[in-house]
């Protein structure tokens, strides 16, 4: 029954994640629905999602979406931010952050809704120094968010890298996937060492996640911004639901 619940949703999560980020909003609840304890669900989800993200990252490298200097600064700053955020989570109450995010989501949805073509922001390209600085700052901030709380990290990276750093959507997608893969691998190493990963279930779900990521990357390559925007709006709605549930649980 665990496999029947988790694997199809892991495929859907991979499909969504490859296009617009936020696949964990689908896959992680699947593990909870299957009855896994919290730590095992998070750890096993990290295994399956890392497998899928690896394939999506390789595909985006093959498509030529990776700009080396952007990827390097993005990965380094993302890992630094994730380390800082995970340590901050140990000493700071997350209720205020969740409340702030929930209030901010309508503005995020409005920006996505109005930005009918995220590639249009790249028409006003920034000087290389500013692009470098904004990419690093965004990776640091969202990396810290990922370490502190996490859901929707890929979606926020894509949105900010296009609208603030003015990266073309494909370069933003490539940078996002590189950052996500590096933080996933780091977290997975910790979870494997702790013994919380259900390896057989994680690998099975990972194969389905790989299939979803493969198809999602192909769809993104063919349709670009036209497919990102509606899926990003779906992810934002899922994220709002997740935030509301987490906030209600924290306040109960």
For each residue, the residues with C-beta under 8 A, 3 or more apart:
1: 4 5 34
2: 5 6 34 35 36 201
3: 6 7 201 204 205
4: 1 7 8
5: 1 2 8 9 30 33 34
6: 2 3 9 10 27 30 31 34 48 201 204 205
7: 3 4 10 11 204 205 208
8: 4 5 11 12 208
9: 5 6 12 13 26 27 29 30
10: 6 7 13 14 27 30 48 52 205 206 208 209 212
11: 7 8 14 15 208 209 211 212
12: 8 9 15 16 26 212
13: 9 10 16 17 23 24 25 26 27 30 49 52 209 212
14: 10 11 17 18 23 27 49 52 56 208 209 210 211 212 213 214 216
15: 11 12 18 19 23 212 213 215 216 219
16: 12 13 19 20 21 22 23 26 212 216 231 234 235
17: 13 14 20 21 22 23 24 49 52 53 56 154 212 213 216
18: 14 15 23 52 56 59 212 213 214 215 216 217 219 220
19: 15 16 216 217 219 220 227 228 231
20: 16 17 154 155 158 228 231 232 235
21: 16 17 152 153 154 155 156 157 158 176 180 232 235
22: 16 17 25 26 151 152 154 155 232 235 238 239
23: 13 14 15 16 17 18 26 27 49 52 154 209 212
24: 13 17 27 28 45 49 150 151
25: 13 22 28 29 151 152 235 238 239 242
26: 9 12 13 16 22 23 29 30 238
27: 6 9 10 13 14 23 24 30 31 45 48 49 205 209
28: 24 25 31 32 41 42 45 151
29: 9 25 26 32 33 242
30: 5 6 9 10 13 26 27 33 34
31: 6 27 28 34 36 40 41 42 44 45
32: 28 29 35 36 38 41
33: 5 29 30
34: 1 2 5 6 30 31 41
35: 2 32
36: 2 31 32 40 41 44 198
37: 40 41
38: 32 41 42
39: 42 43 194 196
40: 31 36 37 43 44 196 197 198
41: 28 31 32 34 36 37 38 44 45
42: 28 31 38 39 45 46 191 196
43: 39 40 46 47 191 192 194 196 197 198
44: 31 36 40 41 47 48 196 197 198 201 202 205
45: 24 27 28 31 41 42 48 49 202 205
46: 42 43 49 50 184 187 188 191 197
47: 43 44 50 51 188 191 192 197 199 202 203 205 206
48: 6 10 27 44 45 51 52 202 203 205 206 208 209
49: 13 14 17 23 24 27 45 46 52 53 184 206 209
50: 46 47 53 54 181 184 185 188 206
51: 47 48 54 55 203 206 207 209 210
52: 10 13 14 17 18 23 48 49 55 56 206 209 210 212 213
53: 17 49 50 56 57 177 180 181 184 213
54: 50 51 57 58 181
55: 51 52 58 59 210 213 214 217
56: 14 17 18 52 53 59 60 177 213 214 216 217
57: 53 54 60 61 177 178 180 181
58: 54 55 61 62
59: 18 55 56 62 63 213 214 217 218 221
60: 56 57 63 65 66 170 173 174 177 217
61: 57 58 64 65 66 174
62: 58 59
63: 59 60 170 174 217 221
64: 61
65: 60 61 170 171 173 174
66: 60 61 70 71 174 175 178
67: 70 71 171 174 175
68: 71 72
69: 72 73 132
70: 66 67 73 74 131 132 135 167 171 174 175
71: 66 67 68 74 75 174 175 178
72: 68 69 75 76
73: 69 70 76 77 132 135 136 139
74: 70 71 77 78 135 136 139 175 176 178 179
75: 71 72 78 79 139 178 179 182
76: 72 73 79 80 136 139
77: 73 74 80 81 135 136 137 139 140 143
78: 74 75 81 82 139 140 142 143 146 179 182 183
79: 75 76 82 83 143 182 183 186
80: 76 77 83 84 140 143
81: 77 78 84 85 139 140 141 142 143 144 145 146 147
82: 78 79 85 86 143 144 146 147 183 186 187
83: 79 80 86 87 147
84: 80 81 87 88 143 144 147
85: 81 82 88 89 143 144 145 146 147 148 149
86: 82 83 89 90 147 148
87: 83 84 90 91 147
88: 84 85 91 92 144 147 148
89: 85 86 92 94 147 148 149
90: 86 87
91: 87 88
92: 88 89 97 148
93: 96
94: 89 97 98 148 149 250
95: 98 99 247 250 251
96: 93 99 100
97: 92 94 100 101 148 149
98: 94 95 101 102 149 243 246 247 250
99: 95 96 102 103 247
100: 96 97 103 104
101: 97 98 104 105 149 243
102: 98 99 105 240 243 244 247
103: 99 100 106
104: 100 101 107 108
105: 101 102 108 109 236 239 240 243
106: 103 109 110
107: 104 110 111
108: 104 105 111 112 159 236
109: 105 106 112 113 233 236 237
110: 106 107 113 114
111: 107 108 114 115 159 163
112: 108 109 115 159 229 232 233 236
113: 109 110 233
114: 110 111
115: 111 112 118 120 121 162 163 229
116: 229
117: 120 225
118: 115 121 158 159 162 163 169 172 225 228 229
119: 122 123 162 168 169 224 225
120: 115 117 123
121: 115 118 124 162 163 166
122: 119 125 162 166 167 168 169
123: 119 120
124: 121 166
125: 122 131 166
126: 130 131 134 165 166
127: 130 131
128: 131 132
129: 132 133
130: 126 127 133 134
131: 70 125 126 127 128 134 135 165 166 167
132: 69 70 73 128 129 135 136
133: 129 130 136 137
134: 126 130 131 137 138 164 165 166
135: 70 73 74 77 131 132 138 139 161 165 167 175
136: 73 74 76 77 132 133 139 140
137: 77 133 134 140 141
138: 134 135 141 142 157 160 161 164 165
139: 73 74 75 76 77 78 81 135 136 142 143 157 175 179
140: 77 78 80 81 136 137 143 144
141: 81 137 138 144 145
142: 78 81 138 139 145 146 153 156 157 160 179
143: 77 78 79 80 81 82 84 85 139 140 146 147 179 183
144: 81 82 84 85 88 140 141 147 148
145: 81 85 141 142 148 149 150 153 156
146: 78 81 82 85 142 143 149 150 153 183
147: 81 82 83 84 85 86 87 88 89 143 144 150 183
148: 85 86 88 89 92 94 97 144 145
149: 85 89 94 97 98 101 145 146
150: 24 145 146 147 153
151: 22 24 25 28 239 242 243
152: 21 22 25 155 156 235 236 239
153: 21 142 145 146 150 156 157 180 183
154: 17 20 21 22 23 157 158 176 177 180
155: 20 21 22 152 158 159 232 235 236 239
156: 21 142 145 152 153 159 160
157: 21 138 139 142 153 154 160 161 172 175 176 179 180
158: 20 21 118 154 155 161 162 169 172 173 176 228 232
159: 108 111 112 118 155 156 162 163 232
160: 138 142 156 157 163 164 165
161: 135 138 157 158 164 165 167 171 172 175 176
162: 115 118 119 121 122 158 159 165 166 167 168 169 172
163: 111 115 118 121 159 160 166
164: 134 138 160 161
165: 126 131 134 135 138 160 161 162 172
166: 121 122 124 125 126 131 134 162 163
167: 70 122 131 135 161 162 171 172 175
168: 119 122 162 171 172
169: 118 119 122 158 162 172 173 224 225 228
170: 60 63 65 173 174 224
171: 65 67 70 161 167 168 174 175
172: 118 157 158 161 162 165 167 168 169 175 176
173: 60 65 158 169 170 176 177 220
174: 60 61 63 65 66 67 70 71 170 171 177 178
175: 66 67 70 71 74 135 139 157 161 167 171 172 178 179
176: 21 74 154 157 158 161 172 173 179 180
177: 53 56 57 60 154 173 174 180 181
178: 57 66 71 74 75 174 175 181 182
179: 74 75 78 139 142 143 157 175 176 182 183
180: 21 53 57 153 154 157 176 177 183 184
181: 50 53 54 57 177 178 184 185
182: 75 78 79 178 179 185 186
183: 78 79 82 143 146 147 153 179 180 186 187
184: 46 49 50 53 180 181 187 188
185: 50 181 182 188 189
186: 79 82 182 183 189 190
187: 46 82 183 184 190 191
188: 46 47 50 184 185 191 192 197
189: 185 186 192 193
190: 186 187 193 194
191: 42 43 46 47 187 188 194 196 197
192: 43 47 188 189 195 197
193: 189 190
194: 39 43 190 191
195: 192
196: 39 40 42 43 44 191
197: 40 43 44 46 47 188 191 192 202
198: 36 40 43 44 201 202
199: 47 202 203
200: 203 204
201: 2 3 6 44 198 204 205
202: 44 45 47 48 197 198 199 205 206
203: 47 48 51 199 200 206 207
204: 3 6 7 200 201 207 208
205: 3 6 7 10 27 44 45 47 48 201 202 208 209
206: 10 47 48 49 50 51 52 202 203 209 210
207: 51 203 204 210 211
208: 7 8 10 11 14 48 204 205 211 212
209: 10 11 13 14 23 27 48 49 51 52 205 206 212 213
210: 14 51 52 55 206 207 213 214
211: 11 14 207 208 214 215
212: 10 11 12 13 14 15 16 17 18 23 52 208 209 215 216
213: 14 15 17 18 52 53 55 56 59 209 210 216 217
214: 14 18 55 56 59 210 211 217 218
215: 15 18 211 212 218 219
216: 14 15 16 17 18 19 56 212 213 219 220
217: 18 19 55 56 59 60 63 213 214 220 221
218: 59 214 215 221 222
219: 15 18 19 215 216 222 223 227
220: 18 19 173 216 217 223 224 227 228
221: 59 63 217 218 224
222: 218 219
223: 219 220 226 227
224: 119 169 170 220 221 227 228
225: 117 118 119 169 228 229
226: 223 229
227: 19 219 220 223 224 230 231
228: 19 20 118 158 169 220 224 225 231 232
229: 112 115 116 118 225 226 232 233
230: 227 233 234
231: 16 19 20 227 228 234 235
232: 20 21 22 112 155 158 159 228 229 235 236
233: 109 112 113 229 230 236 237
234: 16 230 231 237 238
235: 16 20 21 22 25 152 155 231 232 238 239
236: 105 108 109 112 152 155 232 233 239 240
237: 109 233 234 240 241
238: 22 25 26 234 235 241 242
239: 22 25 105 151 152 155 235 236 242 243
240: 102 105 236 237 243 244
241: 237 238 244 245
242: 25 29 151 238 239 245 246
243: 98 101 102 105 151 239 240 246 247
244: 102 240 241 247 248
245: 241 242 248 249
246: 98 242 243 249 250
247: 95 98 99 102 243 244 250 251
248: 244 245 251 252
249: 245 246 252
250: 94 95 98 246 247
251: 95 247 248
252: 248 249
